[in-house]
Amino acid sequence: MDVSVHIPKSARYTIGARIENKYLDLLELARVAYFTGREETENKIKRISDCIFVLDALKFLVTVAWEAKLLSNKHYENVGLKLEEIGRMLWGWMEGLKNPEKKNRAFDGTEKK
């Protein structure tokens, strides 16, 4: 994510660095969640929940940067859309783990054989 290069130098090493660090934290947590074994479903769900928590903090920081006029509307929209997509993916991943019987359904709602 290239947010800090679009933030003026006066704020690049404060909120810009904080945003970049949160993004790196999110990547690290997602990697740990991905490599958590299938037999540890509860632990994996907890790690994905931690990812969602960090993602929410990241969204908040990006919004603060936009409200402080450190990001343009266009760049804020682009970053916001990407963060929303990441959120949908994380929630879908967590729901898939919570309801494994829904995972193997065909488009018409019947079970796959």
C-alpha positions as CSV (number, residue, x, y, z in Angstrom):
1,M,0.0,0.0,0.0
2,D,1.5,3.3,-1.1
3,V,-0.1,5.7,1.3
4,S,2.9,7.4,2.9
5,V,4.3,8.6,-0.4
6,H,1.0,10.5,-1.0
7,I,1.2,12.2,2.4
8,P,3.0,15.5,2.7
9,K,6.5,15.3,4.3
10,S,5.4,17.1,7.4
11,A,3.1,14.1,8.3
12,R,4.9,11.3,6.4
13,Y,6.9,10.1,9.4
14,T,4.1,10.3,11.9
15,I,0.7,9.2,10.6
16,G,2.1,7.9,7.3
17,A,4.6,5.7,9.1
18,R,1.9,4.5,11.5
19,I,-0.4,3.5,8.6
20,E,2.5,1.6,6.9
21,N,3.3,-0.2,10.1
22,K,-0.3,-1.2,10.6
23,Y,-0.4,-2.5,7.1
24,L,2.7,-4.6,7.7
25,D,1.2,-5.8,11.0
26,L,-1.9,-6.9,9.1
27,L,0.2,-8.8,6.6
28,E,2.2,-10.5,9.3
29,L,-1.0,-11.5,11.2
30,A,-2.6,-12.8,8.0
31,R,0.4,-14.9,7.3
32,V,0.4,-16.4,10.8
33,A,-3.4,-17.1,10.4
34,Y,-2.8,-18.8,7.0
35,F,-0.2,-21.1,8.3
36,T,-2.1,-22.1,11.5
37,G,-3.0,-25.7,11.1
38,R,-6.5,-26.9,10.2
39,E,-6.8,-28.9,13.4
40,E,-6.5,-25.6,15.4
41,T,-9.7,-24.0,14.1
42,E,-10.4,-22.0,17.2
43,N,-6.9,-20.6,17.2
44,K,-7.1,-19.8,13.5
45,I,-10.4,-17.9,14.0
46,K,-8.8,-15.9,16.8
47,R,-5.9,-15.0,14.5
48,I,-8.3,-13.9,11.8
49,S,-10.3,-11.9,14.3
50,D,-7.0,-10.2,15.2
51,C,-6.5,-9.4,11.5
52,I,-9.9,-7.8,11.4
53,F,-9.1,-5.7,14.5
54,V,-5.9,-4.4,12.9
55,L,-7.7,-3.7,9.7
56,D,-10.2,-1.6,11.5
57,A,-7.4,0.4,13.1
58,L,-5.8,0.8,9.7
59,K,-9.1,2.1,8.2
60,F,-9.4,4.6,11.1
61,L,-5.9,5.9,10.5
62,V,-6.5,6.3,6.8
63,T,-9.7,8.2,7.6
64,V,-7.9,10.5,10.0
65,A,-5.3,11.2,7.4
66,W,-8.0,12.0,4.8
67,E,-10.0,14.2,7.3
68,A,-6.7,16.1,8.0
69,K,-6.5,16.7,4.3
70,L,-3.3,14.7,4.1
71,L,-4.8,12.4,1.4
72,S,-6.7,13.4,-1.7
73,N,-10.3,12.2,-2.1
74,K,-9.2,10.0,-5.1
75,H,-6.4,8.3,-3.2
76,Y,-8.6,7.9,-0.1
77,E,-11.3,6.2,-2.2
78,N,-8.8,3.9,-3.8
79,V,-7.3,2.8,-0.5
80,G,-10.7,2.6,1.1
81,L,-12.0,0.2,-1.6
82,K,-8.9,-2.0,-1.2
83,L,-9.4,-2.1,2.6
84,E,-13.1,-2.9,2.2
85,E,-12.2,-5.8,-0.1
86,I,-9.6,-7.1,2.4
87,G,-12.3,-6.9,5.1
88,R,-14.8,-8.9,3.0
89,M,-12.1,-11.6,2.4
90,L,-11.2,-11.8,6.1
91,W,-14.9,-12.1,7.2
92,G,-15.5,-14.7,4.5
93,W,-12.5,-16.7,5.6
94,M,-13.7,-16.6,9.2
95,E,-17.3,-17.5,8.4
96,G,-16.0,-20.4,6.3
97,L,-14.1,-21.7,9.3
98,K,-17.1,-21.3,11.6
99,N,-19.5,-23.0,9.2
100,P,-17.6,-25.7,7.3
101,E,-20.8,-27.5,6.1
102,K,-21.6,-24.5,3.9
103,K,-18.2,-24.7,2.2
104,N,-19.1,-27.7,-0.1
105,R,-22.3,-26.5,-1.6
106,A,-23.1,-26.1,-5.2
107,F,-24.6,-22.9,-6.7
108,D,-28.2,-24.3,-6.4
109,G,-27.8,-25.0,-2.7
110,T,-27.4,-28.7,-2.9
111,E,-24.5,-30.7,-1.5
112,K,-21.6,-31.5,-3.9
113,K,-20.7,-35.2,-4.2
